[in-house]
Amino acid sequence: MWRLNKVRHKVGRQGGSLEEIRLKRREHEKALRQARRDRQLVSKRLLLNEDEEQQEVTMDTDPGEQDVVSLFHKLQHCGPEKEAHLKALSKSLRDPSAQLTFIKQENSMHLLVGLLTGTNAQCRLQAVRCLHELSHSPHPNVTPACLPATPYLLTYLSGQSTKFTELCLYTLGNLCPDSDVVKEKLLAQGIIPALATCIENQRHNLAVVEAVGFTLSQLLQAKDAAEKIIPMVLASSLPSHLLSVLTPDPKFSLGPAIECAWCLHYLTCSNMDNRALLAYGALLQCSSLLVSLGGAVAKGDKEEGMELLVCPLLRCVGNLLSSCPVEDLSAQVRDGRLVVALCALLQAYFKTRPALARESAWVLNNLTAHSVAFCSALLILNLVPGLIQLLPFSQGINTMILRVLANIAYKKKEFCVQLAQLGLLSALCATLKMADQEMVTLSLDVLFMLVVSSTQVAEEFVRQGGLSLLEAIQYNSEGEMRRRATYLLEHHLQSHSSYCSVENIPCS
């Protein structure tokens, strides 16, 4: 199944601590991606130079501002050491104060652009490294200073080496979120068609595909993305290329799939009409990959980083399901094993990653809301008992599961009888005692459908002591909960047991 393959562009620097640097880098990028699970996150990436010496591996080097000034003056004069000076400058520019010092030098960016567009390939590479370091700056005024280089960075997305293309892409991705002016310039300069061409030409190059996904995701998180950016993306070939990356090919790295899945998530959660993505087969592709991932998780195969792909896929499927016309659902989701996969993810993550479990239940809710077939599948495949067992767990998991069970109960009276036989009544007796008002209200709604469906179900609820629970709700609750409990008692359960309305019993 999925393996988090080691890709060339994930390298650190040379030396005895090379593996330690790689590990730190992976942990840092993993933390950034994990943060996206619960909120959109604009982040910057810094590609490490793979040929630096061991003594200079730390990211917090402070070479001093005078070094930058000295190197700048040296670079103004031609000579055989220009490449070495550029390499030293890229290292010096890791210091935030040095970044400010550099952009304040007269014609500093003009110098870098000249080297970037020159005939010396190694100088071009080192020049783009310098720009990459500047793009990673925490100072907002550094980004606009890089604007003169952006047309060339876009031009170089085709025809250059993998290393050079990666640096251009991550530099552009870092520049996108810092300034509206830079973002507008990049859009006007054609960054969307440039990314589409790049991923099309380099679709077999995993490092470049991942970098394209990162840069696009930075753009898609802009506040005005729905108005200015997403229509351009949907009109391009990018959606089809993003979807082509979402394949359960065991030789394919997780990194590109994660970045492309987040891009699709930002597209589906916008206010735009998702019919275009549905026409591309996005729901079919994303749900098929979820089936594969769920199957792997069910077998105990939890690859490191897999959850970082599961999260955006769940959100894509959930959003697309809510946009999919009911009559097209069976054509868009052809694999009935999707319910099995969602339940497997629920069971796998409800303790360790409750946010993922909640999202799995949310997708299951959207899937069963308008589909008798998928509701029936949950019963036929004996998946309901596992859902019922999760009702005691909070953090939004139990409320979403109860909605799924309500979807099933709403579809057919026969389903209500089956739910009762599977132990839902006793579970409802427990949820009716919860302090969570939403859980109690949902429990009353599900209970209503069950007792109305069959006299035997109503009698079984009474035998399990359900009347006293409803009477307690009448005593201690207000508003909707009290009205629901009263209605059940007076209209559907009175004939099954003699009781007095609490409103007619004086307080003792």
N, C-alpha and C positions, 0 to 999 in steps of 0.2 A: 504494500500500500504506500501511502505517502511517506517520503523520507525528506528530511530537511538537508538536502544535498549541500556540500561545500562548494561554493561557487567562487571563481577566481577573484571577483571584485570584492569579496569579503576579507581580503588579506590585510594583515597588519604590517608592521615594519620588521626588517631583518633583525636578527640577534637572538640571544638566549631566551628572551621573554616574548618571543613571537606568538606562541600559543596563548599566553596570558592576555596579550593585546587583542587577539582575535576573540577570545572569550568575553572580554570587557565590551568590545564593540557589539557582539551579538546580544549581550545582555542589555546594552543601552538601546539598541534598535527594538528589541523585544519589549522593553518597558514603554517605548513610544507607541508601539502598535497596541499594546495592552490598554493603554490609556484611551485609545479610540473606542474601546468597547462601550463605554458609557457616555462619551461625549466626542464631538468632532474635535480634532486636534491638528493644528497647523504646526509642523515641526520642521527643523532643519537637519540636514544630513551632512556629515563631513567625511569624505573619503580619505582614508589614510594613505600616505605615500609608501609604496612597498619597498623602496630602496634606500630608506634613511638609516642612519647608524643607530645602534642600540642606545647610546647615551642620550639620544634626542627623541626617545619614544614618547615621553610624557606629553599630554595635551596642554599642560599649563606652563609651557616654557615662556620665559620672559626675557627676551634678548635685549630689550631696551630700545627706546625710540631712536637713538642715535644710529643704531645699526641699520635701521630702515632708511634713514636719510643718507647714510654712507653708501648703501647698496644702490639706492636710487641714482645717486650721482655717478657711480661706477657704470651703471647700465646705460647712461646717456652717452657713453663713449664706446665705440665699437672695439671688439677684441675677442680673442679666443676663449676668454673666461666668462663670456656673457651667460652661457648656460649654467655655469656654476653659481654665478651671482643670482640668477633667477631662482635657482633651487634654494639658495640661502634666503632669498627674499620671501619665498612661499612659507618657509619655516618661521621666519620672523613675524609674518603677518598673522600668526596664531594669537599673538598678543593683542587684545582689543585696543589698547592705547596706541600700539604701533599701527593698527589699521587706520585710526584717525589721523595719525601723523602722516601716513602715506598719502591719503587722499587730499591732504592740505598742501602737498607739494605741487608746485606749478607744473602742469602738463603731465602729471603722474599717470593718469588714466590714458592719456594720449600715447604715452610711452608703452604701456601694457598692450593697448590695442594694436600699435604698430608691430610689436613682437608677436602678437597673436595672429596677425595677418601676413607675417613675413614668410620667407622661403625655407627657413631652418625649422625642420620638423620638431627637433628636440626643444628648441626655444619656444615654439608654439605650444608644446605640451606643458612646459614649465610656466608659460604665461597664463594658460588656462588654470593651472594649479593656483597661481596667485589670485586670480579672479575668484576661484572656488573658495579660497580662504576668506577673501573679503565678503563673499556672499553669506558666509556663516557668521558674520559679525553681529553682536548684540546691539550695536548702535544703529538706529533707524536711518541716520543721515549717510551711512556708508552705501546703502542700497541704491539710492538715486545716482550716486557717483559712478556706479557700474553701468549705467544706461548706454553709454557709447559702445559698449562691447556686445550688447544683446543681439543686434542684427547678425553679427559674425558668429555668435554662439548658435543661433538658429540655423544659419547656413551650414555650419559644420556638423549638423546632426545627420548629414548624409555623406558617405564616402570616406570617413575617417576611421581610425583604428577604434577598437572596442573601448580601450582605456580613455581615449580622447573624447569619444562620444558620451561615455558615462559622465565624465567630468563636466562636459557642457550641459548635460541633462540635469544633474544634481545642482549645478550652479544656477541654472534657470529656475529649478524648483525652489531653491532657497530664496531667490529674489522675489518670487511671486507674491508671498503674503505680506511683505513688509511695507509696500507702498502701492496705493491705488494708481499713482502715476505710472509706476513701472508696469503694473498689471495691464493698464490700458495700452501702454506702448507695446507690450508683448502681444496682446490680442491684435492690435493694428498691424504689427509686423508679421503676423501669421503663425503664431505659436501652435494653434490647433491643427491646421493642415500639416505643419512641420512634424508634430508629434505623430499624426496619423501616418505620414510617409515613413517616418523613422521606424515605428513598430511594424509596419508592413514589410519593410526591407530587412529588418533585423529580427523577424519573428522567431527565428531559431536561436537567437543569442540571448540567453536567459538574463545575463547581467544588464543588457540594454533594455530588455522588456520590463524588468523590474524598475529601472530608472525612469522609463517613460511613465509607468504607473504612478510612481512617486510624484513626478512633476505634474501630471494631470490631476492627481488628488489634491495637490496644493491649490491649483486653480479652482477646482470644484468646491472648495470650502470657503470661497469668497462670499461675502454677504449678498452681493448682487449676482451670484452665479446663475440663479434661476432665470434672470432676465437677460443677461449678457453672454454667459458662457455656455450653459447647458444646451440652448438651442443650436449653437455652433457645433457642439460635440455630437449631438444627435443627428445633425445634418451631414456629419463626416462619416468616415469608415471606422472610426475609433470603437463604437460599441461592438461591432462584429469582431474586431481584433481582441478587445478585452474579453469577450466571451470565449474566444478560441483558446485563451490561456487557461480557462477553467476546465481542465480535463483531469481525470483520475489516472493519468499516465504516471506510473511509479518512477520513471526516470526524470520527471519534471520537478523542479525545485519548488518548495512552498513559497519562497520569497516573491516571485513574480505573480503567483496566484493571489497572494494576500493583497498586494498593492492593487491589482486589477479588480479584485472583489470589492475593495473599499471604494474604488472609483464608481463601480456599478451601484454600490450602496448610496453614494452621494447623488447619483442620478435618480434613483428610485424614490428617495425620500424628499426630493424637491416637489414643488407644487406643479411641476410639468405633468402633462398627460403621459402615462406610461404605456400607451398603446404602441408607440414606436418600439419600445424595448420588448414588449410582448411579441411584436411582429418579427423581431430579430431572433425570437426563441429564447429570451433571457430566462423566463420562468422554467422552461423545460431544461435548459442547461444547468442553471443553479440548483434546481431540485434534484437533478440526476447526480450532481456532485455531492450534494448533501446525503443522498442515499448511500453513495460509496463511503463517505466519511463516517456516517452513522453505522454502517456495517462494520467498518474497521474498529470503531469504538466499542461496539457490542462484543467484539472478539477480544477486547482488552488491549487493542493496539492504539495507545494514546501517544502518538509521536509528539516530541517537543515542538511547540509552536502550532500544532494543529488547531488549537482553540482560536488562534488568531485569524484563521481562515474560516472557521465555523461561524464566528460572530457576524462578519459582514454578509456571509451567505444567508444566514437566518434572516437578517434584516431585509436583504434583497427579496427573498422568497415571500416573506410576510407582507412587504409593501406591494409586490406584484400581485399577490393573491387578492389583496383588497381592491386592486384596480382591474382585475380580470373579470370580464362578463361571465355570469353564472353558466351560460350556455356553452362557453368555450373552455370551461375548467377541465373537463375530461381530456380535451385535446392538448391543453397546455401542460397538465400534470398526468403523464401516462403511466407512471410507475407507482402502483399501490403500496410499494415498500416504503414510500416516504413517511407514512405514519409510523412504521416500525423504526425508521431511522430517527425520527423526532423523539419517540419514546425512549430510544437507546441513549440519545444525547441528554434527555431529561434525567434519566437514572444515573448517568455517568457524572454529571456535573452539579447535581442539586446540592451536594455538600461542599465541594471544593470551589465551584464557580457558580454560585446561585444566580448571578446575572445572566449567564448563558442558559441556565435551566429555565429561567423565566422567559427568555426570548424563544426558546424551543416550544414552551407551552403556548406562547402568543401565536407562533406560526401554526401550531396545531389547532388553535382556536379559529384562526382565519381559514384554515383548510376545511374544517368541519362546519363552519357557519352556514354554508349553502350547499353542502354535499351529503346526500343520503349515503352515497357509496363509501365515502371515507368514514362516516360515522359507523356504518355497518362493518367496515374493515377493522375498526378498533374492537368491536365486539367479537367478530369471527376469529380474529387473531389473538384473542384473549389478552389484549393489552390494557383493558379497563382496570383489572385488579391492581396492576402496578400504578396506575394513575390515582386510584382511591387511596393507596398507601401513602401517597405524597400529600394528602390533604392536611395533615398536621403541620407541615412545614410552611413557614411564613415567607417574608421577603418578596411578596407578590406572586410566588409560585402557586400557592394553594388557590388564590382567587382566580388565576387564569385557568387552572385545571378544572375548577368548578364551572367555569364558563364553557369549557370543552364538554363536560358531562351534561351541562344544560343544553348544549347544541344537540347532543345525542338524544336526550329525553324529548326535545321539542319535535324531532323528526317523526317518530312513530310511537304509538302506545305500546307496541310489542317491545320496543327498545327500553321503555320505562320498566316493564316487567323484568327484562333481562338485567337491567341495572340494579334493581332491587334484589334479585337473586344473587348477584355478584357482591353484595354486601354494602351497597351504597346507603341503605337506610341507617344502619348502625353508625356509619361514618358521618351521616348528617346529624345524628343525635349528638355526636361529639362537636361538630362545627357550630351547631346552634348554641353551644355554651361558650363560644369564643368571645373575647372582648372586642374583636375586630368587627365593626358594624357592617362593613361591606361583605364580609364572609357570612355573617348572620343573614343579611338581606338576600344574598345569592342563594344561601341554603334554603331559605323559605321559598324562593322561586322554584328551585329544583324539586323541593318536597311537594309543592303544589302540583307540578306536572306528574309526579309519581303517584300521588294518592288519587288524582283524578283519573289516571289511566286504568286502575283496577281496584275493585273492592278488596281483593286479597292483599294488595299492597297496603291499602289504608289500614286494614285490620292488623297487619304485621307491625306497622309503625306504632299502633296503639299498644300492642303486646310488648314492644320494646321500651315502653314508658315515654313515648313521644308527647302524650298529652300534657304531662307535667312540665315538659320543656317549653311548650307553646304557652302554657299558662304563666310560666315564669317570665316569658318575654312580654306578655300582656301587663304583668305587674311592674316590670322594671324598665321597660323601653318606651320610646316615644315615636311619633311620626310613622313613617312607612313600615318599620318593623312591627310595631304594635298593630297597625291596620292589617298587615298581612297575616299575622298570627291569629287575630280575631276572625278574619274571614275563613281561614282554614278550619278553625274550631267550630264556627257556627254553621258553615255551609257544607263541609266535606267530612268532618270527623265526628259530629254529634251523634249520628246514628250508630256509630261503632262502639260507643262507650258513654255511659251516663256521667255527666260532669256538670258543674255549675260555672256559669260565666264569672270570671273574677270580678267583674264590675258589680255583681249582685251579692258578693261575699264581703261582709264588713271586715275591716282590719282587726286582727286579734291583738 
